[in-house]
Protein backbone atom coordinates (compact mmCIF):
# COMPACT_ATOMS: atom_id res chain seq x y z
CA UNK A 1 0.00 0.00 0.00
CA UNK A 2 2.89 2.34 0.72
CA UNK A 3 4.28 1.92 -2.81
CA UNK A 4 0.80 2.24 -4.32
CA UNK A 5 0.20 5.51 -2.52
CA UNK A 6 3.64 6.71 -3.55
CA UNK A 7 2.67 6.18 -7.19
CA UNK A 8 -0.91 7.50 -7.02
CA UNK A 9 -0.66 10.18 -4.34
CA UNK A 10 3.03 10.99 -4.43
CA UNK A 11 2.88 11.48 -8.20
CA UNK A 12 -0.36 13.43 -7.98
CA UNK A 13 0.35 15.36 -11.19
CA UNK A 14 0.53 12.11 -13.20
CA UNK A 15 -2.71 10.97 -11.55
CA UNK A 16 -4.37 14.31 -12.38
CA UNK A 17 -3.36 14.27 -16.03
CA UNK A 18 -4.24 10.58 -16.20
CA UNK A 19 -7.78 11.25 -14.96
CA UNK A 20 -8.24 14.00 -17.56
CA UNK A 21 -6.90 11.64 -20.22
CA UNK A 22 -9.33 8.87 -19.21
CA UNK A 23 -12.24 11.34 -19.26
CA UNK A 24 -11.46 12.95 -22.60
CA UNK A 25 -10.14 9.90 -24.45
CA UNK A 26 -13.08 7.71 -23.42
CA UNK A 27 -15.52 10.31 -24.71
CA UNK A 28 -13.52 10.72 -27.89
CA UNK A 29 -12.50 7.14 -28.68
CA UNK A 30 -14.79 5.05 -26.47
CA UNK A 31 -13.70 2.93 -23.50
CA UNK A 32 -12.60 -0.09 -25.51
CA UNK A 33 -10.17 1.85 -27.70
CA UNK A 34 -9.02 3.97 -24.75
CA UNK A 35 -8.15 0.94 -22.62
CA UNK A 36 -6.49 -0.84 -25.53
CA UNK A 37 -4.41 2.21 -26.36
CA UNK A 38 -3.49 2.82 -22.71
CA UNK A 39 -2.25 -0.75 -22.24
CA UNK A 40 -0.18 -0.50 -25.42
CA UNK A 41 1.23 2.92 -24.44
CA UNK A 42 2.30 1.72 -20.98
CA UNK A 43 3.88 -1.38 -22.53
CA UNK A 44 5.79 0.71 -25.09
CA UNK A 45 6.89 3.12 -22.36
CA UNK A 46 8.03 0.34 -20.02
CA UNK A 47 9.99 -1.40 -22.79
CA UNK A 48 11.62 1.82 -24.01
CA UNK A 49 12.55 3.02 -20.53
CA UNK A 50 13.93 -0.34 -19.37
CA UNK A 51 15.71 -0.76 -22.68
CA UNK A 52 17.45 2.55 -22.14
CA UNK A 53 18.37 1.77 -18.54
CA UNK A 54 19.91 -1.60 -19.44
CA UNK A 55 20.96 -1.28 -23.08
CA UNK A 56 21.08 2.45 -23.81
CA UNK A 57 18.33 2.10 -26.42
CA UNK A 58 16.28 3.98 -27.58
CA UNK A 59 17.01 6.99 -25.31
CA UNK A 60 20.72 6.37 -24.60
CA UNK A 61 21.78 5.16 -21.17
CA UNK A 62 20.47 6.66 -17.95
CA UNK A 63 19.34 5.48 -14.53
CA UNK A 64 16.49 6.19 -12.15
CA UNK A 65 17.12 7.11 -8.53
CA UNK A 66 17.40 3.80 -6.67
CA UNK A 67 16.06 5.42 -3.46
CA UNK A 68 12.60 5.52 -5.09
CA UNK A 69 12.33 1.73 -4.95
CA UNK A 70 10.03 0.70 -2.13
CA UNK A 71 8.34 4.09 -2.12
CA UNK A 72 6.78 3.63 -5.56
CA UNK A 73 5.69 0.77 -7.83
CA UNK A 74 8.36 -0.20 -10.35
CA UNK A 75 8.16 -2.02 -13.68
CA UNK A 76 11.57 -3.57 -13.98
CA UNK A 77 13.95 -0.75 -13.10
CA UNK A 78 11.55 2.06 -14.02
CA UNK A 79 9.03 3.79 -11.72
CA UNK A 80 5.50 3.02 -12.95
CA UNK A 81 4.53 6.69 -13.19
CA UNK A 82 6.97 7.15 -16.09
CA UNK A 83 5.36 4.71 -18.59
CA UNK A 84 1.93 5.76 -17.30
CA UNK A 85 2.68 9.28 -18.50
CA UNK A 86 3.10 7.99 -22.06
CA UNK A 87 -0.66 7.49 -22.25
CA UNK A 88 -1.65 11.11 -21.80
CA UNK A 89 1.41 12.77 -23.32
CA UNK A 90 0.79 11.13 -26.70
CA UNK A 91 -3.00 11.48 -26.54
CA UNK A 92 -2.98 15.19 -25.71
CA UNK A 93 -0.50 15.79 -28.54
CA UNK A 94 -2.68 13.71 -30.89
CA UNK A 95 -5.93 15.55 -30.11
CA UNK A 96 -4.22 18.94 -30.03
CA UNK A 97 -2.59 18.25 -33.39
CA UNK A 98 -5.99 17.53 -34.88
CA UNK A 99 -7.37 20.79 -33.53
CA UNK A 100 -4.42 22.90 -34.69
CA UNK A 101 -4.49 21.35 -38.17
CA UNK A 102 -8.27 21.36 -38.66
CA UNK A 103 -8.90 24.81 -37.24
CA UNK A 104 -11.64 25.88 -34.83
CA UNK A 105 -14.59 25.12 -37.12
CA UNK A 106 -13.84 21.56 -38.25
CA UNK A 107 -12.75 18.36 -36.52
CA UNK A 108 -10.46 17.04 -39.29
CA UNK A 109 -7.79 18.62 -41.45
CA UNK A 110 -7.78 18.45 -45.24
CA UNK A 111 -5.03 15.81 -45.18
CA UNK A 112 -4.24 13.30 -42.38
CA UNK A 113 -0.49 14.05 -42.58
CA UNK A 114 -1.18 17.61 -41.44
CA UNK A 115 -2.66 16.33 -38.18
CA UNK A 116 0.09 13.76 -37.70
CA UNK A 117 2.93 16.23 -38.29
CA UNK A 118 1.61 18.81 -35.84
CA UNK A 119 0.87 16.13 -33.25
CA UNK A 120 4.44 14.85 -33.58
CA UNK A 121 5.88 18.36 -33.17
CA UNK A 122 3.75 18.91 -30.06
CA UNK A 123 4.78 15.59 -28.52
CA UNK A 124 8.48 16.29 -28.98
CA UNK A 125 8.21 19.92 -27.86
CA UNK A 126 6.59 18.82 -24.61
CA UNK A 127 9.57 16.57 -23.90
CA UNK A 128 12.02 19.39 -24.66
CA UNK A 129 10.53 21.20 -21.68
CA UNK A 130 9.69 18.22 -19.47
CA UNK A 131 13.01 16.35 -19.51
CA UNK A 132 15.46 19.18 -18.71
CA UNK A 133 13.19 20.59 -15.98
CA UNK A 134 12.65 17.10 -14.57
CA UNK A 135 16.42 16.68 -14.23
CA UNK A 136 16.21 19.50 -11.66
CA UNK A 137 13.39 17.76 -9.79
CA UNK A 138 15.20 17.85 -6.45
CA UNK A 139 14.53 21.59 -6.40
CA UNK A 140 10.72 21.24 -6.50
CA UNK A 141 7.91 18.73 -5.92
CA UNK A 142 9.11 16.20 -8.52
CA UNK A 143 12.15 15.16 -6.49
CA UNK A 144 15.26 13.48 -7.84
CA UNK A 145 14.08 10.98 -10.47
CA UNK A 146 16.80 10.17 -13.02
CA UNK A 147 20.22 11.05 -14.33
CA UNK A 148 21.66 10.76 -17.84
CA UNK A 149 25.17 9.66 -18.55
CA UNK A 150 25.32 12.76 -20.81
CA UNK A 151 26.53 15.04 -22.22
CA UNK A 152 24.07 16.45 -24.73
CA UNK A 153 23.18 19.48 -26.80
CA UNK A 154 19.86 20.22 -25.06
CA UNK A 155 20.69 21.25 -21.51
CA UNK A 156 22.76 18.12 -21.03
CA UNK A 157 20.28 15.73 -22.64
CA UNK A 158 21.96 13.52 -25.27
CA UNK A 159 20.92 13.93 -28.89
CA UNK A 160 20.12 10.22 -29.00
CA UNK A 161 17.55 10.60 -26.25
CA UNK A 162 15.67 13.21 -28.29
CA UNK A 163 15.78 11.09 -31.45
CA UNK A 164 14.66 8.05 -29.47
CA UNK A 165 11.68 9.81 -27.95
CA UNK A 166 10.69 11.24 -31.34
CA UNK A 167 10.61 7.65 -32.64
CA UNK A 168 8.60 6.39 -29.64
CA UNK A 169 6.16 9.29 -29.98
CA UNK A 170 5.74 8.46 -33.67
CA UNK A 171 4.80 4.88 -32.76
CA UNK A 172 2.17 5.93 -30.21
CA UNK A 173 0.75 8.60 -32.51
CA UNK A 174 0.57 6.08 -35.35
CA UNK A 175 -1.45 3.82 -33.07
CA UNK A 176 -3.84 6.63 -32.16
CA UNK A 177 -4.30 7.70 -35.76
CA UNK A 178 -4.91 4.09 -36.75
CA UNK A 179 -7.53 3.63 -34.04
CA UNK A 180 -9.30 6.86 -35.06
CA UNK A 181 -8.69 6.64 -38.81
CA UNK A 182 -12.41 6.56 -39.58
CA UNK A 183 -13.37 9.55 -37.43
CA UNK A 184 -15.54 11.78 -39.62
CA UNK A 185 -15.03 15.48 -40.23
CA UNK A 186 -17.73 17.49 -38.47
CA UNK A 187 -18.57 21.17 -38.44
CA UNK A 188 -18.03 22.95 -35.11
CA UNK A 189 -19.51 26.23 -33.95
CA UNK A 190 -16.22 27.86 -32.97
CA UNK A 191 -13.24 26.85 -30.87
CA UNK A 192 -15.12 27.13 -27.56
CA UNK A 193 -17.27 24.17 -28.65
CA UNK A 194 -14.50 22.16 -30.26
CA UNK A 195 -14.29 18.60 -28.86
CA UNK A 196 -10.48 18.79 -28.66
CA UNK A 197 -10.24 22.15 -26.87
CA UNK A 198 -9.93 20.50 -23.46
CA UNK A 199 -7.06 18.35 -24.75
CA UNK A 200 -5.27 21.43 -26.09
CA UNK A 201 -5.73 23.27 -22.80
CA UNK A 202 -4.52 20.27 -20.81
CA UNK A 203 -1.54 19.92 -23.12
CA UNK A 204 -0.63 23.52 -22.33
CA UNK A 205 -1.12 22.85 -18.62
CA UNK A 206 1.21 19.86 -18.89
CA UNK A 207 3.96 21.97 -20.47
CA UNK A 208 3.52 25.37 -18.87
CA UNK A 209 3.25 24.22 -15.27
CA UNK A 210 6.84 23.04 -15.73
CA UNK A 211 7.76 26.33 -17.38
CA UNK A 212 6.42 28.10 -14.29
CA UNK A 213 8.40 25.75 -12.06
CA UNK A 214 11.48 26.52 -14.14
CA UNK A 215 11.13 30.24 -13.50
CA UNK A 216 10.39 29.54 -9.83
CA UNK A 217 13.48 27.44 -9.15
CA UNK A 218 15.49 29.70 -11.46
CA UNK A 219 16.02 31.96 -8.48
CA UNK A 220 18.46 29.35 -7.13
CA UNK A 221 19.30 27.38 -10.29
CA UNK A 222 19.98 29.86 -13.12
CA UNK A 223 19.84 27.27 -15.91
CA UNK A 224 16.17 26.62 -15.05
CA UNK A 225 15.35 30.16 -16.20
CA UNK A 226 16.98 29.43 -19.54
CA UNK A 227 15.05 26.18 -19.96
CA UNK A 228 11.75 27.88 -19.12
CA UNK A 229 12.52 30.77 -21.45
CA UNK A 230 13.39 28.34 -24.25
CA UNK A 231 10.02 26.67 -23.79
CA UNK A 232 8.24 29.99 -24.29
CA UNK A 233 10.39 30.90 -27.28
CA UNK A 234 9.44 27.61 -28.95
CA UNK A 235 5.75 28.23 -28.20
CA UNK A 236 5.47 31.82 -29.49
CA UNK A 237 6.02 31.20 -33.25
CA UNK A 238 3.74 28.13 -33.18
CA UNK A 239 1.02 30.15 -31.46
CA UNK A 240 1.43 33.02 -33.94
CA UNK A 241 1.26 30.75 -36.99
CA UNK A 242 -1.76 28.97 -35.53
CA UNK A 243 -3.55 32.30 -35.05
CA UNK A 244 -2.88 33.21 -38.69
CA UNK A 245 -3.96 29.79 -39.94
CA UNK A 246 -7.16 29.79 -37.89
CA UNK A 247 -8.08 33.31 -38.99
CA UNK A 248 -7.99 32.13 -42.61
CA UNK A 249 -10.21 29.08 -42.05
CA UNK A 250 -13.89 29.15 -42.86
PyMOL commands that set and color helices and strands:
alter all, ss='L'
color gray80, all
select helices_A, chain A and resi 2-8+12-29+31-55+66-68+80-102+112-134+137-139+159-179+191-193+197-217+222-248
alter helices_A, ss='H'
color red, helices_A
select strands_A, chain A and resi 62-64+74-75+78-79+146-148
alter strands_A, ss='S'
color yellow, strands_A
deselect
rebuild
show_as cartoon
